[in-house]
Amino acid sequence: MRIDDEDQAFKELYGRKVGERIRVIRRQKRLSLQEVEAASGQEFKASVLGAYERGERAISVPRLQRLAKFYRVPVDQ
């Protein structure tokens, strides 16, 4: 495996793990994707949040910080 391939594999694994954690936190808050969208004033669209949770889309650090603030959890949780 080349370094580029390893880097890409790590990014994909990291994205999936972050997404899984985002989903766990949302479910702990007993919120649906649509409820998060509505409660956030559409800052977090249900379709995009779902893509983060499935690991299909990478979330930026600033956006992750805003989402953590919305959920009222530390960003490292």
PyRosetta script that sets phi, psi and omega in degrees:
from pyrosetta import init, pose_from_sequence

init()
pose = pose_from_sequence("MRIDDEDQAFKELYGRKVGERIRVIRRQKRLSLQEVEAASGQEFKASVLGAYERGERAISVPRLQRLAKFYRVPVDQ")
pose.set_psi(1, 131.7)
pose.set_omega(1, 178.5)
pose.set_phi(2, -76.5)
pose.set_psi(2, 160.9)
pose.set_omega(2, 179.8)
pose.set_phi(3, -60.2)
pose.set_psi(3, -41.7)
pose.set_omega(3, 179.0)
pose.set_phi(4, -60.7)
pose.set_psi(4, -40.4)
pose.set_omega(4, 178.6)
pose.set_phi(5, -66.3)
pose.set_psi(5, -41.2)
pose.set_omega(5, 178.6)
pose.set_phi(6, -63.9)
pose.set_psi(6, -42.2)
pose.set_omega(6, 179.2)
pose.set_phi(7, -62.3)
pose.set_psi(7, -43.7)
pose.set_omega(7, 179.2)
pose.set_phi(8, -65.1)
pose.set_psi(8, -41.7)
pose.set_omega(8, 179.0)
pose.set_phi(9, -62.9)
pose.set_psi(9, -40.4)
pose.set_omega(9, 178.0)
pose.set_phi(10, -63.6)
pose.set_psi(10, -44.9)
pose.set_omega(10, 179.9)
pose.set_phi(11, -60.4)
pose.set_psi(11, -41.6)
pose.set_omega(11, 179.9)
pose.set_phi(12, -66.4)
pose.set_psi(12, -43.2)
pose.set_omega(12, 178.3)
pose.set_phi(13, -63.6)
pose.set_psi(13, -44.7)
pose.set_omega(13, 179.1)
pose.set_phi(14, -60.4)
pose.set_psi(14, -45.0)
pose.set_omega(14, 179.3)
pose.set_phi(15, -61.0)
pose.set_psi(15, -40.7)
pose.set_omega(15, 178.2)
pose.set_phi(16, -65.8)
pose.set_psi(16, -42.5)
pose.set_omega(16, -179.2)
pose.set_phi(17, -65.6)
pose.set_psi(17, -43.3)
pose.set_omega(17, 177.5)
pose.set_phi(18, -62.7)
pose.set_psi(18, -44.3)
pose.set_omega(18, 179.2)
pose.set_phi(19, -61.1)
pose.set_psi(19, -42.2)
pose.set_omega(19, 177.7)
pose.set_phi(20, -60.9)
pose.set_psi(20, -41.4)
pose.set_omega(20, -179.2)
pose.set_phi(21, -67.3)
pose.set_psi(21, -39.6)
pose.set_omega(21, 177.1)
pose.set_phi(22, -59.9)
pose.set_psi(22, -43.3)
pose.set_omega(22, 179.9)
pose.set_phi(23, -64.0)
pose.set_psi(23, -43.6)
pose.set_omega(23, 179.4)
pose.set_phi(24, -59.0)
pose.set_psi(24, -45.9)
pose.set_omega(24, -179.3)
pose.set_phi(25, -63.5)
pose.set_psi(25, -44.3)
pose.set_omega(25, 179.3)
pose.set_phi(26, -60.0)
pose.set_psi(26, -43.8)
pose.set_omega(26, -179.6)
pose.set_phi(27, -67.8)
pose.set_psi(27, -35.3)
pose.set_omega(27, 176.0)
pose.set_phi(28, -62.1)
pose.set_psi(28, -33.3)
pose.set_omega(28, 177.8)
pose.set_phi(29, -80.1)
pose.set_psi(29, -3.1)
pose.set_omega(29, 179.9)
pose.set_phi(30, 57.9)
pose.set_psi(30, 46.2)
pose.set_omega(30, 179.9)
pose.set_phi(31, -117.6)
pose.set_psi(31, 140.7)
pose.set_omega(31, 171.3)
pose.set_phi(32, -85.4)
pose.set_psi(32, 167.0)
pose.set_omega(32, 176.1)
pose.set_phi(33, -59.3)
pose.set_psi(33, -41.0)
pose.set_omega(33, -179.4)
pose.set_phi(34, -66.8)
pose.set_psi(34, -35.7)
pose.set_omega(34, 178.4)
pose.set_phi(35, -68.0)
pose.set_psi(35, -37.7)
pose.set_omega(35, 176.3)
pose.set_phi(36, -63.6)
pose.set_psi(36, -44.3)
pose.set_omega(36, 179.1)
pose.set_phi(37, -58.5)
pose.set_psi(37, -47.3)
pose.set_omega(37, -178.3)
pose.set_phi(38, -66.9)
pose.set_psi(38, -45.6)
pose.set_omega(38, -176.6)
pose.set_phi(39, -69.1)
pose.set_psi(39, -24.6)
pose.set_omega(39, -179.9)
pose.set_phi(40, -91.1)
pose.set_psi(40, 7.4)
pose.set_omega(40, -177.0)
pose.set_phi(41, 64.4)
pose.set_psi(41, 31.9)
pose.set_omega(41, -179.8)
pose.set_phi(42, 68.1)
pose.set_psi(42, 17.6)
pose.set_omega(42, 173.8)
pose.set_phi(43, -65.2)
pose.set_psi(43, -37.4)
pose.set_omega(43, 179.7)
pose.set_phi(44, -112.6)
pose.set_psi(44, 97.6)
pose.set_omega(44, 179.9)
pose.set_phi(45, -66.8)
pose.set_psi(45, 140.2)
pose.set_omega(45, -178.6)
pose.set_phi(46, -56.6)
pose.set_psi(46, -43.1)
pose.set_omega(46, -177.3)
pose.set_phi(47, -66.5)
pose.set_psi(47, -39.1)
pose.set_omega(47, -180.0)
pose.set_phi(48, -72.2)
pose.set_psi(48, -43.7)
pose.set_omega(48, 178.4)
pose.set_phi(49, -60.8)
pose.set_psi(49, -40.8)
pose.set_omega(49, 176.0)
pose.set_phi(50, -60.9)
pose.set_psi(50, -39.7)
pose.set_omega(50, 178.1)
pose.set_phi(51, -65.6)
pose.set_psi(51, -38.2)
pose.set_omega(51, 174.6)
pose.set_phi(52, -61.2)
pose.set_psi(52, -47.2)
pose.set_omega(52, -176.0)
pose.set_phi(53, -63.5)
pose.set_psi(53, -33.3)
pose.set_omega(53, 179.2)
pose.set_phi(54, -84.9)
pose.set_psi(54, -4.1)
pose.set_omega(54, -178.7)
pose.set_phi(55, 76.3)
pose.set_psi(55, 16.8)
pose.set_omega(55, -179.3)
pose.set_phi(56, -85.6)
pose.set_psi(56, -16.3)
pose.set_omega(56, -177.5)
pose.set_phi(57, -141.5)
pose.set_psi(57, 137.8)
pose.set_omega(57, 179.8)
pose.set_phi(58, -83.6)
pose.set_psi(58, 139.0)
pose.set_omega(58, 177.7)
pose.set_phi(59, -99.5)
pose.set_psi(59, 134.5)
pose.set_omega(59, 179.2)
pose.set_phi(60, -74.7)
pose.set_psi(60, 159.2)
pose.set_omega(60, 179.3)
pose.set_phi(61, -61.3)
pose.set_psi(61, -46.9)
pose.set_omega(61, 178.9)
pose.set_phi(62, -59.8)
pose.set_psi(62, -39.1)
pose.set_omega(62, 179.6)
pose.set_phi(63, -69.3)
pose.set_psi(63, -38.8)
pose.set_omega(63, 176.5)
pose.set_phi(64, -61.8)
pose.set_psi(64, -39.1)
pose.set_omega(64, 177.6)
pose.set_phi(65, -63.5)
pose.set_psi(65, -41.8)
pose.set_omega(65, 178.8)
pose.set_phi(66, -66.5)
pose.set_psi(66, -38.4)
pose.set_omega(66, 178.8)
pose.set_phi(67, -66.9)
pose.set_psi(67, -41.4)
pose.set_omega(67, 177.3)
pose.set_phi(68, -61.6)
pose.set_psi(68, -41.1)
pose.set_omega(68, 177.6)
pose.set_phi(69, -63.3)
pose.set_psi(69, -42.5)
pose.set_omega(69, 177.8)
pose.set_phi(70, -59.1)
pose.set_psi(70, -43.9)
pose.set_omega(70, -179.5)
pose.set_phi(71, -79.4)
pose.set_psi(71, -8.6)
pose.set_omega(71, -178.3)
pose.set_phi(72, 59.9)
pose.set_psi(72, 49.3)
pose.set_omega(72, 175.2)
pose.set_phi(73, -132.2)
pose.set_psi(73, 154.2)
pose.set_omega(73, 174.9)
pose.set_phi(74, -64.3)
pose.set_psi(74, 147.4)
pose.set_omega(74, -177.2)
pose.set_phi(75, -64.1)
pose.set_psi(75, -25.1)
pose.set_omega(75, -179.0)
pose.set_phi(76, -87.5)
pose.set_psi(76, 2.7)
pose.set_omega(76, 178.5)
pose.set_phi(77, -80.2)
pose.dump_pdb("model.pdb")
